[in-house]
Amino acid sequence: MKDRIKYALAAALTAAVIFLSAGCGELPEKRSGSLHVLCTVFPLYDWARNIAGEAAEVSLLNENGADMHSYQPTAADIVRLHSCDVLIYTGGESEKWVADVIKSSENKNLRVLKLTELLGDRAVNEREEGTAVRSDGDETDEHIWLSLKNAEILTDKIAAALSGADNKNKDIYKTNAAKYAERLAALDKEYTEVLKNAKHKALIFADRFPFRYLTDDYGLDYYAAFPGCSAETEASFETVIFLAKKADENGDCIFITETSNGDIARAVNQNTAKKNKKILTLDSMQSVNKKDIKNGMTYISVMQKNLETLKIGVE
């Protein structure tokens, strides 16, 4: 997988160089000369556009719904990275290719926000101790947006970066960020109130598990088929039996992510005592597309929907 991504990146970089050379080295013109902010994944994009308002142009790199773990940049994507004023990316395992693109950029004024670094001690490694495997991971968990507390910290960092790059609109960014922070804090409070009284404190995930930041925030435990960014899609018989036992001990629900086909969850359910567990979906926002955005999807709307799902799952 990693070798294939490296090959694809090398090809895309070469094509981008040819493209720029054909255009005499000129980068695409920005809309109305406004600040251009490029974000690699949807949650970062939605944070930035709420902060920017109409003062800056905010765009999403991965806008076709490709899973971030298998996303491969095109030559056009590389050109977009070279031409933006502010680049915002997670900096996790799935986005190591971004660092290679940055190194090759001739845009000396480019401001780069690597959010896993900006989180400091709040950025944690993937953990497999809640899975059937029970071993420790050593890669940073890149699903940093699945924590409203992280979102409050990072939106403040984004506002500061936009202000630094576009001083004339700094008051707009500051005001918008403050309003957005209030909405994040209010939803965080809702999560706290709901989950502190949870009857069942362990989530059973018949899937990979990108929600560690969320469970850590609210004192929940979890048992999952695979750790955070695992590329595995088929669970062993031992894993299915392990999760079925945990499901019998922890309520009436089994969780999956929005990208799951549900096969493992159904197998787990068939091995529970009564075979009647509800299968619930939590949205990790890893494959949002242009149609979703056009239809009104936002970071806060997804997190609100996830809370409503959790209410059912922890009863």
C-alpha positions in Angstrom: 0.0 0.0 0.0 2.7 2.5 1.0 4.8 1.7 -2.0 1.8 2.2 -4.3 1.1 5.6 -2.7 4.7 6.6 -3.1 4.7 5.7 -6.8 1.4 7.6 -7.3 2.8 10.6 -5.5 6.0 10.6 -7.6 3.9 10.4 -10.8 1.7 13.2 -9.6 4.6 15.4 -8.7 6.2 14.9 -12.1 3.0 15.7 -13.9 2.5 18.8 -11.7 6.0 20.0 -12.6 5.3 19.6 -16.3 2.0 21.4 -15.9 3.6 24.3 -14.2 6.4 24.4 -16.6 4.0 24.6 -19.5 2.4 27.6 -17.9 5.7 29.4 -17.6 5.8 28.5 -13.9 2.7 30.6 -13.1 0.3 29.4 -10.5 -3.5 29.6 -11.0 -4.9 33.0 -10.2 -6.9 33.3 -7.0 -10.4 34.5 -6.9 -10.5 38.3 -6.5 -7.1 38.3 -4.9 -8.5 37.0 -1.7 -6.6 34.7 0.8 -6.8 31.1 -0.5 -7.0 28.4 2.2 -6.8 24.7 1.2 -7.7 21.9 3.6 -7.1 18.2 3.0 -10.2 16.7 4.7 -13.7 17.8 5.4 -13.7 18.6 9.1 -10.7 20.9 8.7 -12.4 22.6 5.7 -15.6 23.1 7.6 -13.8 24.7 10.6 -11.9 27.0 8.2 -14.9 28.1 6.2 -16.8 29.0 9.4 -13.8 31.1 10.6 -13.2 32.7 7.2 -16.7 33.6 6.3 -16.6 35.7 3.1 -13.2 37.1 3.9 -11.2 34.3 2.4 -11.6 31.5 -0.2 -11.6 28.1 1.5 -11.5 24.9 -0.5 -11.3 21.2 0.1 -8.7 19.0 -1.5 -10.3 15.6 -1.1 -13.8 16.6 -2.3 -14.8 13.4 -4.1 -15.4 11.2 -1.1 -12.3 9.1 -1.3 -11.4 7.4 2.0 -8.5 9.5 3.5 -6.5 6.3 4.2 -6.4 5.4 0.5 -6.5 8.8 -1.1 -3.9 9.4 -3.8 -3.2 13.0 -5.0 -3.5 13.9 -8.7 -1.3 16.3 -10.6 -4.1 18.9 -10.2 -4.1 18.4 -6.5 -0.4 19.0 -6.3 -0.9 22.3 -8.2 -3.6 23.3 -5.8 -1.2 22.7 -2.9 1.5 24.7 -4.6 -0.8 27.7 -5.2 -2.6 28.2 -1.9 -1.7 30.7 0.8 -2.6 28.6 3.8 -2.5 24.8 3.9 -4.2 23.0 6.7 -3.7 19.2 7.1 -3.8 16.7 9.9 -0.2 15.5 9.6 -1.1 11.8 10.3 0.0 8.6 8.6 -2.4 9.0 5.7 -1.1 12.5 4.9 2.7 11.9 4.9 2.7 12.6 1.2 1.7 16.2 1.9 5.1 16.9 3.6 6.8 15.7 0.4 4.8 18.1 -1.7 5.5 21.0 0.7 9.3 20.3 0.4 9.0 20.6 -3.3 7.0 23.9 -3.3 8.5 27.1 -4.5 5.8 29.1 -2.8 7.9 30.7 -0.1 4.9 32.5 1.4 2.9 29.3 2.0 1.7 29.0 5.6 1.3 25.4 6.7 -0.7 24.1 9.7 0.1 20.6 10.7 -2.6 20.0 13.2 -1.3 16.9 15.0 1.7 19.0 16.0 -0.4 22.0 17.1 -2.3 19.7 19.5 0.8 19.0 21.5 0.2 16.5 24.2 -3.4 16.0 23.2 -2.3 14.1 20.1 -2.1 10.5 21.1 -0.9 7.3 19.5 -3.3 4.7 18.1 -4.2 2.2 20.7 -5.0 -1.4 20.1 -5.6 -2.4 23.7 -9.3 -2.0 23.2 -9.3 -4.5 20.3 -9.2 -8.3 20.2 -5.5 -8.0 19.3 -4.6 -6.3 22.6 -1.2 -4.7 21.6 0.0 -1.2 21.5 0.2 1.0 18.4 3.0 3.5 17.7 1.4 5.8 15.1 -0.3 9.1 16.0 -4.1 8.8 15.8 -4.9 11.2 13.0 -8.6 11.4 13.7 -8.1 14.5 15.7 -11.4 16.1 14.7 -13.4 13.5 16.5 -13.0 15.5 19.7 -14.9 18.7 20.2 -12.2 19.7 22.7 -9.6 19.4 20.0 -11.8 21.3 17.7 -11.9 24.3 20.1 -8.1 24.3 20.3 -7.5 23.9 16.6 -10.0 26.4 15.4 -8.3 29.0 17.5 -5.0 28.1 15.8 -6.6 28.3 12.4 -8.0 31.8 13.2 -4.5 32.9 14.3 -3.0 31.6 11.0 -5.5 33.3 8.8 -5.1 36.6 10.7 -1.3 36.3 10.3 -1.7 35.8 6.6 -4.4 38.4 6.1 -4.1 41.1 8.7 -6.7 43.4 7.2 -9.4 40.8 7.9 -8.1 39.6 11.3 -11.1 41.1 13.2 -13.5 39.1 11.0 -11.5 35.9 11.7 -11.3 36.5 15.4 -15.1 37.3 15.7 -16.1 34.3 13.6 -13.8 32.0 15.6 -15.2 33.2 18.9 -18.8 32.5 17.7 -17.9 29.1 16.4 -16.1 28.2 19.7 -19.3 28.9 21.5 -21.1 26.4 19.4 -18.4 23.8 19.9 -18.4 24.3 23.7 -22.2 24.0 23.8 -22.1 20.7 22.0 -19.2 19.5 24.1 -21.4 20.2 27.2 -24.2 18.2 25.7 -21.9 15.3 25.2 -20.7 15.5 28.8 -24.2 15.6 30.2 -25.4 12.6 28.2 -22.4 10.4 28.6 -21.6 11.0 32.2 -24.9 9.1 33.0 -24.3 6.4 30.4 -25.7 3.0 31.6 -23.1 1.2 29.4 -19.6 2.8 29.3 -18.1 0.5 26.6 -18.8 0.8 22.9 -18.6 -2.4 20.8 -17.2 -1.6 17.3 -17.4 -4.4 14.7 -15.1 -2.2 12.5 -11.9 -0.2 12.7 -11.9 2.4 15.4 -11.3 6.1 14.7 -13.1 7.4 17.8 -10.4 7.2 20.4 -10.3 11.0 21.0 -14.1 11.0 21.6 -14.0 8.1 24.0 -11.1 9.5 25.9 -12.9 12.9 26.2 -15.9 11.4 27.9 -14.5 8.5 29.9 -15.8 5.7 27.6 -14.2 2.4 26.9 -14.3 0.4 23.7 -13.8 -3.0 22.1 -13.1 -3.0 18.3 -12.3 -5.4 15.5 -9.3 -3.3 14.4 -7.4 -0.2 15.6 -7.9 3.3 14.2 -6.5 3.3 10.6 -6.2 -0.4 10.1 -6.5 -1.5 6.4 -8.0 -4.8 7.5 -11.6 -5.6 6.4 -12.1 -9.2 7.5 -12.2 -10.2 11.1 -11.0 -13.6 12.4 -13.4 -16.0 14.0 -11.7 -15.3 17.4 -12.3 -11.6 17.0 -16.0 -12.1 16.1 -16.4 -14.3 19.2 -14.5 -11.8 21.4 -16.8 -9.0 20.3 -19.9 -11.0 20.6 -19.0 -11.8 24.2 -18.3 -8.1 24.9 -21.6 -7.1 23.2 -23.5 -9.4 25.5 -21.9 -7.8 28.5 -22.4 -4.2 27.3 -25.9 -3.3 26.2 -28.0 -3.9 23.1 -25.9 -2.2 20.4 -23.0 -2.8 18.0 -21.4 0.1 16.3 -19.9 0.5 12.8 -18.5 3.5 10.9 -20.1 5.1 7.8 -17.8 3.3 5.5 -18.6 -0.2 6.7 -20.6 -2.8 4.8 -21.9 -4.2 8.1 -20.7 -7.8 7.5 -18.6 -8.0 10.6 -21.4 -6.5 12.7 -23.9 -9.0 11.5 -21.5 -11.8 12.2 -20.9 -10.5 15.7 -24.7 -10.2 16.2 -25.2 -13.8 15.1 -22.8 -15.0 17.8 -24.5 -13.1 20.6 -26.8 -14.9 23.0 -30.1 -13.5 21.7 -28.9 -12.4 18.2 -30.9 -9.2 18.5 -28.4 -6.4 18.8 -29.0 -3.1 17.1 -26.4 -2.0 14.6 -25.7 1.7 14.8 -23.5 3.9 12.7 -21.2 6.7 13.9 -19.9 9.0 11.2 -16.2 9.6 11.3 -16.3 12.1 8.4 -13.5 10.4 6.5 -15.3 10.2 3.1 -17.4 13.3 2.7 -18.0 14.5 -0.8 -19.2 17.6 -2.7 -22.8 16.3 -2.7 -22.8 15.9 1.1 -21.5 19.5 1.5 -24.1 20.9 -1.0 -26.8 19.1 1.0 -25.8 21.0 4.1 -23.5 18.6 5.9 -21.4 20.4 8.6 -18.9 19.3 11.2 -21.3 20.3 14.0 -24.4 18.6 12.3 -22.4 15.3 12.1 -21.2 15.5 15.7 -24.8 16.3 16.8 -26.1 13.3 14.9 -23.3 11.1 16.5 -24.5 12.2 19.9 -28.0 11.2 19.2 -26.7 7.8 18.1 -24.6 7.4 21.2 -27.7 8.2 23.3 -29.2 5.0 22.0 -26.0 3.0 22.2 -25.2 3.7 25.9 -28.8 3.2 27.3 
